[in-house]
Amino acid sequence: MKALILVVGMLGLAAIAVPEDANAVVCARGVVRAGCAGPNGAVVARRPAPRAVVVRPAPVRCAIVNGRRVCR
């Protein structure tokens, strides 16, 4: 009887000690979006949009020729 109780107790402890994936947060990255599923539900997040490249315009060179403003 003691051996049976010992075996049942060890099996019970082994069942408790096994980790479960249901409580872990799982994330997968796709081409465009990243999706995460956790214990409270799922979330889909987009990657941030790339910043626009700003190019400074060339300076306008103006001169006064014969009383008129000429810009080239």
Secondary structure, 3 states (H helix, E strand, C coil): CHHHHHHHHHHHHHHHHCCCCCCCCEEEECCCEEEEEECCEEEEEECCCCCCCCCCCCCCCEEEECCEEEEC
